[in-house]
């Protein structure tokens, strides 16, 4: 097994959580992140931002043991806090994606975020 294959395999659990894929470093584009090992390019990481939001939502759902849409209002507010702390809302369309997953409007998510940020 080559260094690139071994390194990519070791990264697989992390990549699955963040919604990214490992590609050959030689195939990297400017938007990919090239990781080096032993002083040479080993693997490139390609982020799929839509999948990243979905992966973060799945993670929070796993923590609560239920889909976001099944949570109580208070649990949804906590879930939004968790997602915000993890940087989920820095991604384009994340608010819409989370609102859809929760079965609430974008305005509701904005209201939760405003309340969280005012409380901090």
Phi and psi restraints in degrees (range 20) as a CNS / XPLOR table:
assign (resid 1 and name C) (resid 2 and name N)
       (resid 2 and name CA) (resid 2 and name C) 1.0 -74.1 20.0 2
assign (resid 2 and name N) (resid 2 and name CA)
       (resid 2 and name C) (resid 3 and name N) 1.0 163.7 20.0 2
assign (resid 2 and name C) (resid 3 and name N)
       (resid 3 and name CA) (resid 3 and name C) 1.0 -57.3 20.0 2
assign (resid 3 and name N) (resid 3 and name CA)
       (resid 3 and name C) (resid 4 and name N) 1.0 -44.9 20.0 2
assign (resid 3 and name C) (resid 4 and name N)
       (resid 4 and name CA) (resid 4 and name C) 1.0 -60.7 20.0 2
assign (resid 4 and name N) (resid 4 and name CA)
       (resid 4 and name C) (resid 5 and name N) 1.0 -43.4 20.0 2
assign (resid 4 and name C) (resid 5 and name N)
       (resid 5 and name CA) (resid 5 and name C) 1.0 -66.2 20.0 2
assign (resid 5 and name N) (resid 5 and name CA)
       (resid 5 and name C) (resid 6 and name N) 1.0 -43.2 20.0 2
assign (resid 5 and name C) (resid 6 and name N)
       (resid 6 and name CA) (resid 6 and name C) 1.0 -64.4 20.0 2
assign (resid 6 and name N) (resid 6 and name CA)
       (resid 6 and name C) (resid 7 and name N) 1.0 -45.2 20.0 2
assign (resid 6 and name C) (resid 7 and name N)
       (resid 7 and name CA) (resid 7 and name C) 1.0 -63.9 20.0 2
assign (resid 7 and name N) (resid 7 and name CA)
       (resid 7 and name C) (resid 8 and name N) 1.0 -46.1 20.0 2
assign (resid 7 and name C) (resid 8 and name N)
       (resid 8 and name CA) (resid 8 and name C) 1.0 -62.3 20.0 2
assign (resid 8 and name N) (resid 8 and name CA)
       (resid 8 and name C) (resid 9 and name N) 1.0 -40.0 20.0 2
assign (resid 8 and name C) (resid 9 and name N)
       (resid 9 and name CA) (resid 9 and name C) 1.0 -64.3 20.0 2
assign (resid 9 and name N) (resid 9 and name CA)
       (resid 9 and name C) (resid 10 and name N) 1.0 -38.4 20.0 2
assign (resid 9 and name C) (resid 10 and name N)
       (resid 10 and name CA) (resid 10 and name C) 1.0 -66.3 20.0 2
assign (resid 10 and name N) (resid 10 and name CA)
       (resid 10 and name C) (resid 11 and name N) 1.0 -31.3 20.0 2
assign (resid 10 and name C) (resid 11 and name N)
       (resid 11 and name CA) (resid 11 and name C) 1.0 -82.5 20.0 2
assign (resid 11 and name N) (resid 11 and name CA)
       (resid 11 and name C) (resid 12 and name N) 1.0 -14.3 20.0 2
assign (resid 11 and name C) (resid 12 and name N)
       (resid 12 and name CA) (resid 12 and name C) 1.0 -52.1 20.0 2
assign (resid 12 and name N) (resid 12 and name CA)
       (resid 12 and name C) (resid 13 and name N) 1.0 -45.9 20.0 2
assign (resid 12 and name C) (resid 13 and name N)
       (resid 13 and name CA) (resid 13 and name C) 1.0 -60.4 20.0 2
assign (resid 13 and name N) (resid 13 and name CA)
       (resid 13 and name C) (resid 14 and name N) 1.0 -40.1 20.0 2
assign (resid 13 and name C) (resid 14 and name N)
       (resid 14 and name CA) (resid 14 and name C) 1.0 -66.5 20.0 2
assign (resid 14 and name N) (resid 14 and name CA)
       (resid 14 and name C) (resid 15 and name N) 1.0 -44.6 20.0 2
assign (resid 14 and name C) (resid 15 and name N)
       (resid 15 and name CA) (resid 15 and name C) 1.0 -61.7 20.0 2
assign (resid 15 and name N) (resid 15 and name CA)
       (resid 15 and name C) (resid 16 and name N) 1.0 -38.7 20.0 2
assign (resid 15 and name C) (resid 16 and name N)
       (resid 16 and name CA) (resid 16 and name C) 1.0 -61.6 20.0 2
assign (resid 16 and name N) (resid 16 and name CA)
       (resid 16 and name C) (resid 17 and name N) 1.0 -41.4 20.0 2
assign (resid 16 and name C) (resid 17 and name N)
       (resid 17 and name CA) (resid 17 and name C) 1.0 -67.2 20.0 2
assign (resid 17 and name N) (resid 17 and name CA)
       (resid 17 and name C) (resid 18 and name N) 1.0 -39.2 20.0 2
assign (resid 17 and name C) (resid 18 and name N)
       (resid 18 and name CA) (resid 18 and name C) 1.0 -93.9 20.0 2
assign (resid 18 and name N) (resid 18 and name CA)
       (resid 18 and name C) (resid 19 and name N) 1.0 0.3 20.0 2
assign (resid 18 and name C) (resid 19 and name N)
       (resid 19 and name CA) (resid 19 and name C) 1.0 72.8 20.0 2
assign (resid 19 and name N) (resid 19 and name CA)
       (resid 19 and name C) (resid 20 and name N) 1.0 42.7 20.0 2
assign (resid 19 and name C) (resid 20 and name N)
       (resid 20 and name CA) (resid 20 and name C) 1.0 -123.9 20.0 2
assign (resid 20 and name N) (resid 20 and name CA)
       (resid 20 and name C) (resid 21 and name N) 1.0 165.6 20.0 2
assign (resid 20 and name C) (resid 21 and name N)
       (resid 21 and name CA) (resid 21 and name C) 1.0 -129.8 20.0 2
assign (resid 21 and name N) (resid 21 and name CA)
       (resid 21 and name C) (resid 22 and name N) 1.0 151.3 20.0 2
assign (resid 21 and name C) (resid 22 and name N)
       (resid 22 and name CA) (resid 22 and name C) 1.0 -93.1 20.0 2
assign (resid 22 and name N) (resid 22 and name CA)
       (resid 22 and name C) (resid 23 and name N) 1.0 134.7 20.0 2
assign (resid 22 and name C) (resid 23 and name N)
       (resid 23 and name CA) (resid 23 and name C) 1.0 -130.6 20.0 2
assign (resid 23 and name N) (resid 23 and name CA)
       (resid 23 and name C) (resid 24 and name N) 1.0 164.7 20.0 2
assign (resid 23 and name C) (resid 24 and name N)
       (resid 24 and name CA) (resid 24 and name C) 1.0 -61.2 20.0 2
assign (resid 24 and name N) (resid 24 and name CA)
       (resid 24 and name C) (resid 25 and name N) 1.0 134.3 20.0 2
assign (resid 24 and name C) (resid 25 and name N)
       (resid 25 and name CA) (resid 25 and name C) 1.0 -58.0 20.0 2
assign (resid 25 and name N) (resid 25 and name CA)
       (resid 25 and name C) (resid 26 and name N) 1.0 -30.8 20.0 2
assign (resid 25 and name C) (resid 26 and name N)
       (resid 26 and name CA) (resid 26 and name C) 1.0 -68.2 20.0 2
assign (resid 26 and name N) (resid 26 and name CA)
       (resid 26 and name C) (resid 27 and name N) 1.0 -21.0 20.0 2
assign (resid 26 and name C) (resid 27 and name N)
       (resid 27 and name CA) (resid 27 and name C) 1.0 -96.6 20.0 2
assign (resid 27 and name N) (resid 27 and name CA)
       (resid 27 and name C) (resid 28 and name N) 1.0 6.3 20.0 2
assign (resid 27 and name C) (resid 28 and name N)
       (resid 28 and name CA) (resid 28 and name C) 1.0 -66.7 20.0 2
assign (resid 28 and name N) (resid 28 and name CA)
       (resid 28 and name C) (resid 29 and name N) 1.0 145.3 20.0 2
assign (resid 28 and name C) (resid 29 and name N)
       (resid 29 and name CA) (resid 29 and name C) 1.0 -106.8 20.0 2
assign (resid 29 and name N) (resid 29 and name CA)
       (resid 29 and name C) (resid 30 and name N) 1.0 178.0 20.0 2
assign (resid 29 and name C) (resid 30 and name N)
       (resid 30 and name CA) (resid 30 and name C) 1.0 -62.1 20.0 2
assign (resid 30 and name N) (resid 30 and name CA)
       (resid 30 and name C) (resid 31 and name N) 1.0 -26.2 20.0 2
assign (resid 30 and name C) (resid 31 and name N)
       (resid 31 and name CA) (resid 31 and name C) 1.0 -87.7 20.0 2
assign (resid 31 and name N) (resid 31 and name CA)
       (resid 31 and name C) (resid 32 and name N) 1.0 -5.4 20.0 2
assign (resid 31 and name C) (resid 32 and name N)
       (resid 32 and name CA) (resid 32 and name C) 1.0 -87.2 20.0 2
assign (resid 32 and name N) (resid 32 and name CA)
       (resid 32 and name C) (resid 33 and name N) 1.0 158.9 20.0 2
assign (resid 32 and name C) (resid 33 and name N)
       (resid 33 and name CA) (resid 33 and name C) 1.0 -107.4 20.0 2
assign (resid 33 and name N) (resid 33 and name CA)
       (resid 33 and name C) (resid 34 and name N) 1.0 117.2 20.0 2
assign (resid 33 and name C) (resid 34 and name N)
       (resid 34 and name CA) (resid 34 and name C) 1.0 -91.4 20.0 2
assign (resid 34 and name N) (resid 34 and name CA)
       (resid 34 and name C) (resid 35 and name N) 1.0 124.4 20.0 2
assign (resid 34 and name C) (resid 35 and name N)
       (resid 35 and name CA) (resid 35 and name C) 1.0 -100.6 20.0 2
assign (resid 35 and name N) (resid 35 and name CA)
       (resid 35 and name C) (resid 36 and name N) 1.0 137.9 20.0 2
assign (resid 35 and name C) (resid 36 and name N)
       (resid 36 and name CA) (resid 36 and name C) 1.0 -105.2 20.0 2
assign (resid 36 and name N) (resid 36 and name CA)
       (resid 36 and name C) (resid 37 and name N) 1.0 150.1 20.0 2
assign (resid 36 and name C) (resid 37 and name N)
       (resid 37 and name CA) (resid 37 and name C) 1.0 -138.9 20.0 2
assign (resid 37 and name N) (resid 37 and name CA)
       (resid 37 and name C) (resid 38 and name N) 1.0 128.9 20.0 2
assign (resid 37 and name C) (resid 38 and name N)
       (resid 38 and name CA) (resid 38 and name C) 1.0 55.9 20.0 2
assign (resid 38 and name N) (resid 38 and name CA)
       (resid 38 and name C) (resid 39 and name N) 1.0 37.8 20.0 2
assign (resid 38 and name C) (resid 39 and name N)
       (resid 39 and name CA) (resid 39 and name C) 1.0 80.0 20.0 2
assign (resid 39 and name N) (resid 39 and name CA)
       (resid 39 and name C) (resid 40 and name N) 1.0 8.9 20.0 2
assign (resid 39 and name C) (resid 40 and name N)
       (resid 40 and name CA) (resid 40 and name C) 1.0 -139.3 20.0 2
assign (resid 40 and name N) (resid 40 and name CA)
       (resid 40 and name C) (resid 41 and name N) 1.0 154.2 20.0 2
assign (resid 40 and name C) (resid 41 and name N)
       (resid 41 and name CA) (resid 41 and name C) 1.0 -58.2 20.0 2
assign (resid 41 and name N) (resid 41 and name CA)
       (resid 41 and name C) (resid 42 and name N) 1.0 127.9 20.0 2
assign (resid 41 and name C) (resid 42 and name N)
       (resid 42 and name CA) (resid 42 and name C) 1.0 -108.4 20.0 2
assign (resid 42 and name N) (resid 42 and name CA)
       (resid 42 and name C) (resid 43 and name N) 1.0 -42.4 20.0 2
assign (resid 42 and name C) (resid 43 and name N)
       (resid 43 and name CA) (resid 43 and name C) 1.0 -161.2 20.0 2
assign (resid 43 and name N) (resid 43 and name CA)
       (resid 43 and name C) (resid 44 and name N) 1.0 152.8 20.0 2
assign (resid 43 and name C) (resid 44 and name N)
       (resid 44 and name CA) (resid 44 and name C) 1.0 -111.3 20.0 2
assign (resid 44 and name N) (resid 44 and name CA)
       (resid 44 and name C) (resid 45 and name N) 1.0 145.2 20.0 2
assign (resid 44 and name C) (resid 45 and name N)
       (resid 45 and name CA) (resid 45 and name C) 1.0 -109.9 20.0 2
assign (resid 45 and name N) (resid 45 and name CA)
       (resid 45 and name C) (resid 46 and name N) 1.0 126.6 20.0 2
assign (resid 45 and name C) (resid 46 and name N)
       (resid 46 and name CA) (resid 46 and name C) 1.0 -111.8 20.0 2
assign (resid 46 and name N) (resid 46 and name CA)
       (resid 46 and name C) (resid 47 and name N) 1.0 118.6 20.0 2
assign (resid 46 and name C) (resid 47 and name N)
       (resid 47 and name CA) (resid 47 and name C) 1.0 -86.8 20.0 2
assign (resid 47 and name N) (resid 47 and name CA)
       (resid 47 and name C) (resid 48 and name N) 1.0 138.1 20.0 2
assign (resid 47 and name C) (resid 48 and name N)
       (resid 48 and name CA) (resid 48 and name C) 1.0 -113.3 20.0 2
assign (resid 48 and name N) (resid 48 and name CA)
       (resid 48 and name C) (resid 49 and name N) 1.0 98.9 20.0 2
assign (resid 48 and name C) (resid 49 and name N)
       (resid 49 and name CA) (resid 49 and name C) 1.0 -62.3 20.0 2
assign (resid 49 and name N) (resid 49 and name CA)
       (resid 49 and name C) (resid 50 and name N) 1.0 -34.7 20.0 2
assign (resid 49 and name C) (resid 50 and name N)
       (resid 50 and name CA) (resid 50 and name C) 1.0 -64.1 20.0 2
assign (resid 50 and name N) (resid 50 and name CA)
       (resid 50 and name C) (resid 51 and name N) 1.0 -41.9 20.0 2
assign (resid 50 and name C) (resid 51 and name N)
       (resid 51 and name CA) (resid 51 and name C) 1.0 -70.7 20.0 2
assign (resid 51 and name N) (resid 51 and name CA)
       (resid 51 and name C) (resid 52 and name N) 1.0 -30.4 20.0 2
assign (resid 51 and name C) (resid 52 and name N)
       (resid 52 and name CA) (resid 52 and name C) 1.0 -61.6 20.0 2
assign (resid 52 and name N) (resid 52 and name CA)
       (resid 52 and name C) (resid 53 and name N) 1.0 -45.3 20.0 2
assign (resid 52 and name C) (resid 53 and name N)
       (resid 53 and name CA) (resid 53 and name C) 1.0 -62.7 20.0 2
assign (resid 53 and name N) (resid 53 and name CA)
       (resid 53 and name C) (resid 54 and name N) 1.0 -45.1 20.0 2
assign (resid 53 and name C) (resid 54 and name N)
       (resid 54 and name CA) (resid 54 and name C) 1.0 -61.4 20.0 2
assign (resid 54 and name N) (resid 54 and name CA)
       (resid 54 and name C) (resid 55 and name N) 1.0 -39.6 20.0 2
assign (resid 54 and name C) (resid 55 and name N)
       (resid 55 and name CA) (resid 55 and name C) 1.0 -64.9 20.0 2
assign (resid 55 and name N) (resid 55 and name CA)
       (resid 55 and name C) (resid 56 and name N) 1.0 -40.0 20.0 2
assign (resid 55 and name C) (resid 56 and name N)
       (resid 56 and name CA) (resid 56 and name C) 1.0 -65.5 20.0 2
assign (resid 56 and name N) (resid 56 and name CA)
       (resid 56 and name C) (resid 57 and name N) 1.0 -40.5 20.0 2
assign (resid 56 and name C) (resid 57 and name N)
       (resid 57 and name CA) (resid 57 and name C) 1.0 -62.3 20.0 2
assign (resid 57 and name N) (resid 57 and name CA)
       (resid 57 and name C) (resid 58 and name N) 1.0 -46.3 20.0 2
assign (resid 57 and name C) (resid 58 and name N)
       (resid 58 and name CA) (resid 58 and name C) 1.0 -58.6 20.0 2
assign (resid 58 and name N) (resid 58 and name CA)
       (resid 58 and name C) (resid 59 and name N) 1.0 -38.4 20.0 2
assign (resid 58 and name C) (resid 59 and name N)
       (resid 59 and name CA) (resid 59 and name C) 1.0 -63.0 20.0 2
assign (resid 59 and name N) (resid 59 and name CA)
       (resid 59 and name C) (resid 60 and name N) 1.0 -44.1 20.0 2
assign (resid 59 and name C) (resid 60 and name N)
       (resid 60 and name CA) (resid 60 and name C) 1.0 -68.6 20.0 2
assign (resid 60 and name N) (resid 60 and name CA)
       (resid 60 and name C) (resid 61 and name N) 1.0 -39.3 20.0 2
assign (resid 60 and name C) (resid 61 and name N)
       (resid 61 and name CA) (resid 61 and name C) 1.0 -60.5 20.0 2
assign (resid 61 and name N) (resid 61 and name CA)
       (resid 61 and name C) (resid 62 and name N) 1.0 -40.0 20.0 2
assign (resid 61 and name C) (resid 62 and name N)
       (resid 62 and name CA) (resid 62 and name C) 1.0 -63.7 20.0 2
assign (resid 62 and name N) (resid 62 and name CA)
       (resid 62 and name C) (resid 63 and name N) 1.0 -38.8 20.0 2
assign (resid 62 and name C) (resid 63 and name N)
       (resid 63 and name CA) (resid 63 and name C) 1.0 -63.8 20.0 2
assign (resid 63 and name N) (resid 63 and name CA)
       (resid 63 and name C) (resid 64 and name N) 1.0 -38.1 20.0 2
assign (resid 63 and name C) (resid 64 and name N)
       (resid 64 and name CA) (resid 64 and name C) 1.0 -86.3 20.0 2
assign (resid 64 and name N) (resid 64 and name CA)
       (resid 64 and name C) (resid 65 and name N) 1.0 -17.4 20.0 2
assign (resid 64 and name C) (resid 65 and name N)
       (resid 65 and name CA) (resid 65 and name C) 1.0 73.2 20.0 2
assign (resid 65 and name N) (resid 65 and name CA)
       (resid 65 and name C) (resid 66 and name N) 1.0 24.0 20.0 2
assign (resid 65 and name C) (resid 66 and name N)
       (resid 66 and name CA) (resid 66 and name C) 1.0 -161.0 20.0 2
assign (resid 66 and name N) (resid 66 and name CA)
       (resid 66 and name C) (resid 67 and name N) 1.0 156.1 20.0 2
assign (resid 66 and name C) (resid 67 and name N)
       (resid 67 and name CA) (resid 67 and name C) 1.0 -62.2 20.0 2
assign (resid 67 and name N) (resid 67 and name CA)
       (resid 67 and name C) (resid 68 and name N) 1.0 149.6 20.0 2
assign (resid 67 and name C) (resid 68 and name N)
       (resid 68 and name CA) (resid 68 and name C) 1.0 -57.4 20.0 2
assign (resid 68 and name N) (resid 68 and name CA)
       (resid 68 and name C) (resid 69 and name N) 1.0 -33.4 20.0 2
assign (resid 68 and name C) (resid 69 and name N)
       (resid 69 and name CA) (resid 69 and name C) 1.0 -67.1 20.0 2
assign (resid 69 and name N) (resid 69 and name CA)
       (resid 69 and name C) (resid 70 and name N) 1.0 -21.3 20.0 2
assign (resid 69 and name C) (resid 70 and name N)
       (resid 70 and name CA) (resid 70 and name C) 1.0 -90.3 20.0 2
assign (resid 70 and name N) (resid 70 and name CA)
       (resid 70 and name C) (resid 71 and name N) 1.0 -4.9 20.0 2
assign (resid 70 and name C) (resid 71 and name N)
       (resid 71 and name CA) (resid 71 and name C) 1.0 -75.6 20.0 2
assign (resid 71 and name N) (resid 71 and name CA)
       (resid 71 and name C) (resid 72 and name N) 1.0 155.6 20.0 2
assign (resid 71 and name C) (resid 72 and name N)
       (resid 72 and name CA) (resid 72 and name C) 1.0 -71.2 20.0 2
assign (resid 72 and name N) (resid 72 and name CA)
       (resid 72 and name C) (resid 73 and name N) 1.0 168.1 20.0 2
assign (resid 72 and name C) (resid 73 and name N)
       (resid 73 and name CA) (resid 73 and name C) 1.0 -56.7 20.0 2
assign (resid 73 and name N) (resid 73 and name CA)
       (resid 73 and name C) (resid 74 and name N) 1.0 -45.9 20.0 2
assign (resid 73 and name C) (resid 74 and name N)
       (resid 74 and name CA) (resid 74 and name C) 1.0 -62.6 20.0 2
assign (resid 74 and name N) (resid 74 and name CA)
       (resid 74 and name C) (resid 75 and name N) 1.0 -41.8 20.0 2
assign (resid 74 and name C) (resid 75 and name N)
       (resid 75 and name CA) (resid 75 and name C) 1.0 -65.6 20.0 2
assign (resid 75 and name N) (resid 75 and name CA)
       (resid 75 and name C) (resid 76 and name N) 1.0 -36.8 20.0 2
assign (resid 75 and name C) (resid 76 and name N)
       (resid 76 and name CA) (resid 76 and name C) 1.0 -63.7 20.0 2
assign (resid 76 and name N) (resid 76 and name CA)
       (resid 76 and name C) (resid 77 and name N) 1.0 -39.8 20.0 2
assign (resid 76 and name C) (resid 77 and name N)
       (resid 77 and name CA) (resid 77 and name C) 1.0 -63.4 20.0 2
assign (resid 77 and name N) (resid 77 and name CA)
       (resid 77 and name C) (resid 78 and name N) 1.0 -40.8 20.0 2
assign (resid 77 and name C) (resid 78 and name N)
       (resid 78 and name CA) (resid 78 and name C) 1.0 -65.0 20.0 2
assign (resid 78 and name N) (resid 78 and name CA)
       (resid 78 and name C) (resid 79 and name N) 1.0 -42.0 20.0 2
assign (resid 78 and name C) (resid 79 and name N)
       (resid 79 and name CA) (resid 79 and name C) 1.0 -61.4 20.0 2
assign (resid 79 and name N) (resid 79 and name CA)
       (resid 79 and name C) (resid 80 and name N) 1.0 -42.0 20.0 2
assign (resid 79 and name C) (resid 80 and name N)
       (resid 80 and name CA) (resid 80 and name C) 1.0 -63.4 20.0 2
assign (resid 80 and name N) (resid 80 and name CA)
       (resid 80 and name C) (resid 81 and name N) 1.0 -40.5 20.0 2
assign (resid 80 and name C) (resid 81 and name N)
       (resid 81 and name CA) (resid 81 and name C) 1.0 -60.0 20.0 2
assign (resid 81 and name N) (resid 81 and name CA)
       (resid 81 and name C) (resid 82 and name N) 1.0 -46.4 20.0 2
assign (resid 81 and name C) (resid 82 and name N)
       (resid 82 and name CA) (resid 82 and name C) 1.0 -60.3 20.0 2
assign (resid 82 and name N) (resid 82 and name CA)
       (resid 82 and name C) (resid 83 and name N) 1.0 -48.2 20.0 2
assign (resid 82 and name C) (resid 83 and name N)
       (resid 83 and name CA) (resid 83 and name C) 1.0 -61.8 20.0 2
assign (resid 83 and name N) (resid 83 and name CA)
       (resid 83 and name C) (resid 84 and name N) 1.0 -39.6 20.0 2
assign (resid 83 and name C) (resid 84 and name N)
       (resid 84 and name CA) (resid 84 and name C) 1.0 -64.2 20.0 2
assign (resid 84 and name N) (resid 84 and name CA)
       (resid 84 and name C) (resid 85 and name N) 1.0 -44.3 20.0 2
assign (resid 84 and name C) (resid 85 and name N)
       (resid 85 and name CA) (resid 85 and name C) 1.0 -62.4 20.0 2
assign (resid 85 and name N) (resid 85 and name CA)
       (resid 85 and name C) (resid 86 and name N) 1.0 -29.3 20.0 2
assign (resid 85 and name C) (resid 86 and name N)
       (resid 86 and name CA) (resid 86 and name C) 1.0 -89.2 20.0 2
assign (resid 86 and name N) (resid 86 and name CA)
       (resid 86 and name C) (resid 87 and name N) 1.0 2.4 20.0 2
assign (resid 86 and name C) (resid 87 and name N)
       (resid 87 and name CA) (resid 87 and name C) 1.0 81.6 20.0 2
assign (resid 87 and name N) (resid 87 and name CA)
       (resid 87 and name C) (resid 88 and name N) 1.0 14.8 20.0 2
assign (resid 87 and name C) (resid 88 and name N)
       (resid 88 and name CA) (resid 88 and name C) 1.0 -60.4 20.0 2
assign (resid 88 and name N) (resid 88 and name CA)
       (resid 88 and name C) (resid 89 and name N) 1.0 -34.3 20.0 2
assign (resid 88 and name C) (resid 89 and name N)
       (resid 89 and name CA) (resid 89 and name C) 1.0 -84.0 20.0 2
assign (resid 89 and name N) (resid 89 and name CA)
       (resid 89 and name C) (resid 90 and name N) 1.0 2.8 20.0 2
assign (resid 89 and name C) (resid 90 and name N)
       (resid 90 and name CA) (resid 90 and name C) 1.0 -78.4 20.0 2
assign (resid 90 and name N) (resid 90 and name CA)
       (resid 90 and name C) (resid 91 and name N) 1.0 -15.4 20.0 2
assign (resid 90 and name C) (resid 91 and name N)
       (resid 91 and name CA) (resid 91 and name C) 1.0 -87.1 20.0 2
assign (resid 91 and name N) (resid 91 and name CA)
       (resid 91 and name C) (resid 92 and name N) 1.0 144.6 20.0 2
assign (resid 91 and name C) (resid 92 and name N)
       (resid 92 and name CA) (resid 92 and name C) 1.0 -60.7 20.0 2
assign (resid 92 and name N) (resid 92 and name CA)
       (resid 92 and name C) (resid 93 and name N) 1.0 134.9 20.0 2
assign (resid 92 and name C) (resid 93 and name N)
       (resid 93 and name CA) (resid 93 and name C) 1.0 68.1 20.0 2
assign (resid 93 and name N) (resid 93 and name CA)
       (resid 93 and name C) (resid 94 and name N) 1.0 9.0 20.0 2
assign (resid 93 and name C) (resid 94 and name N)
       (resid 94 and name CA) (resid 94 and name C) 1.0 -64.4 20.0 2
assign (resid 94 and name N) (resid 94 and name CA)
       (resid 94 and name C) (resid 95 and name N) 1.0 -39.6 20.0 2
assign (resid 94 and name C) (resid 95 and name N)
       (resid 95 and name CA) (resid 95 and name C) 1.0 -61.4 20.0 2
assign (resid 95 and name N) (resid 95 and name CA)
       (resid 95 and name C) (resid 96 and name N) 1.0 -44.2 20.0 2
assign (resid 95 and name C) (resid 96 and name N)
       (resid 96 and name CA) (resid 96 and name C) 1.0 -63.2 20.0 2
assign (resid 96 and name N) (resid 96 and name CA)
       (resid 96 and name C) (resid 97 and name N) 1.0 -43.2 20.0 2
assign (resid 96 and name C) (resid 97 and name N)
       (resid 97 and name CA) (resid 97 and name C) 1.0 -64.4 20.0 2
assign (resid 97 and name N) (resid 97 and name CA)
       (resid 97 and name C) (resid 98 and name N) 1.0 -42.5 20.0 2
assign (resid 97 and name C) (resid 98 and name N)
       (resid 98 and name CA) (resid 98 and name C) 1.0 -69.0 20.0 2
assign (resid 98 and name N) (resid 98 and name CA)
       (resid 98 and name C) (resid 99 and name N) 1.0 -40.7 20.0 2
assign (resid 98 and name C) (resid 99 and name N)
       (resid 99 and name CA) (resid 99 and name C) 1.0 -59.4 20.0 2
assign (resid 99 and name N) (resid 99 and name CA)
       (resid 99 and name C) (resid 100 and name N) 1.0 -43.9 20.0 2
assign (resid 99 and name C) (resid 100 and name N)
       (resid 100 and name CA) (resid 100 and name C) 1.0 -61.8 20.0 2
assign (resid 100 and name N) (resid 100 and name CA)
       (resid 100 and name C) (resid 101 and name N) 1.0 -43.5 20.0 2
assign (resid 100 and name C) (resid 101 and name N)
       (resid 101 and name CA) (resid 101 and name C) 1.0 -64.0 20.0 2
assign (resid 101 and name N) (resid 101 and name CA)
       (resid 101 and name C) (resid 102 and name N) 1.0 -32.8 20.0 2
assign (resid 101 and name C) (resid 102 and name N)
       (resid 102 and name CA) (resid 102 and name C) 1.0 -86.6 20.0 2
assign (resid 102 and name N) (resid 102 and name CA)
       (resid 102 and name C) (resid 103 and name N) 1.0 -17.0 20.0 2
assign (resid 102 and name C) (resid 103 and name N)
       (resid 103 and name CA) (resid 103 and name C) 1.0 75.0 20.0 2
assign (resid 103 and name N) (resid 103 and name CA)
       (resid 103 and name C) (resid 104 and name N) 1.0 33.2 20.0 2
assign (resid 103 and name C) (resid 104 and name N)
       (resid 104 and name CA) (resid 104 and name C) 1.0 -128.4 20.0 2
assign (resid 104 and name N) (resid 104 and name CA)
       (resid 104 and name C) (resid 105 and name N) 1.0 174.1 20.0 2
assign (resid 104 and name C) (resid 105 and name N)
       (resid 105 and name CA) (resid 105 and name C) 1.0 -84.2 20.0 2
assign (resid 105 and name N) (resid 105 and name CA)
       (resid 105 and name C) (resid 106 and name N) 1.0 163.4 20.0 2
assign (resid 105 and name C) (resid 106 and name N)
       (resid 106 and name CA) (resid 106 and name C) 1.0 -59.2 20.0 2
assign (resid 106 and name N) (resid 106 and name CA)
       (resid 106 and name C) (resid 107 and name N) 1.0 -38.2 20.0 2
assign (resid 106 and name C) (resid 107 and name N)
       (resid 107 and name CA) (resid 107 and name C) 1.0 -60.3 20.0 2
assign (resid 107 and name N) (resid 107 and name CA)
       (resid 107 and name C) (resid 108 and name N) 1.0 -38.6 20.0 2
assign (resid 107 and name C) (resid 108 and name N)
       (resid 108 and name CA) (resid 108 and name C) 1.0 -61.6 20.0 2
assign (resid 108 and name N) (resid 108 and name CA)
       (resid 108 and name C) (resid 109 and name N) 1.0 -43.8 20.0 2
assign (resid 108 and name C) (resid 109 and name N)
       (resid 109 and name CA) (resid 109 and name C) 1.0 -63.3 20.0 2
assign (resid 109 and name N) (resid 109 and name CA)
       (resid 109 and name C) (resid 110 and name N) 1.0 -44.2 20.0 2
assign (resid 109 and name C) (resid 110 and name N)
       (resid 110 and name CA) (resid 110 and name C) 1.0 -59.9 20.0 2
assign (resid 110 and name N) (resid 110 and name CA)
       (resid 110 and name C) (resid 111 and name N) 1.0 -41.5 20.0 2
assign (resid 110 and name C) (resid 111 and name N)
       (resid 111 and name CA) (resid 111 and name C) 1.0 -62.3 20.0 2
assign (resid 111 and name N) (resid 111 and name CA)
       (resid 111 and name C) (resid 112 and name N) 1.0 -44.0 20.0 2
assign (resid 111 and name C) (resid 112 and name N)
       (resid 112 and name CA) (resid 112 and name C) 1.0 -60.4 20.0 2
assign (resid 112 and name N) (resid 112 and name CA)
       (resid 112 and name C) (resid 113 and name N) 1.0 -44.9 20.0 2
assign (resid 112 and name C) (resid 113 and name N)
       (resid 113 and name CA) (resid 113 and name C) 1.0 -64.0 20.0 2
assign (resid 113 and name N) (resid 113 and name CA)
       (resid 113 and name C) (resid 114 and name N) 1.0 -42.5 20.0 2
assign (resid 113 and name C) (resid 114 and name N)
       (resid 114 and name CA) (resid 114 and name C) 1.0 -61.4 20.0 2
assign (resid 114 and name N) (resid 114 and name CA)
       (resid 114 and name C) (resid 115 and name N) 1.0 -43.5 20.0 2
assign (resid 114 and name C) (resid 115 and name N)
       (resid 115 and name CA) (resid 115 and name C) 1.0 -63.7 20.0 2
assign (resid 115 and name N) (resid 115 and name CA)
       (resid 115 and name C) (resid 116 and name N) 1.0 -41.0 20.0 2
assign (resid 115 and name C) (resid 116 and name N)
       (resid 116 and name CA) (resid 116 and name C) 1.0 -62.7 20.0 2
assign (resid 116 and name N) (resid 116 and name CA)
       (resid 116 and name C) (resid 117 and name N) 1.0 -47.7 20.0 2
assign (resid 116 and name C) (resid 117 and name N)
       (resid 117 and name CA) (resid 117 and name C) 1.0 -71.2 20.0 2
assign (resid 117 and name N) (resid 117 and name CA)
       (resid 117 and name C) (resid 118 and name N) 1.0 -30.8 20.0 2
assign (resid 117 and name C) (resid 118 and name N)
       (resid 118 and name CA) (resid 118 and name C) 1.0 -71.4 20.0 2
assign (resid 118 and name N) (resid 118 and name CA)
       (resid 118 and name C) (resid 119 and name N) 1.0 -32.7 20.0 2
assign (resid 118 and name C) (resid 119 and name N)
       (resid 119 and name CA) (resid 119 and name C) 1.0 -73.5 20.0 2
assign (resid 119 and name N) (resid 119 and name CA)
       (resid 119 and name C) (resid 120 and name N) 1.0 -25.0 20.0 2
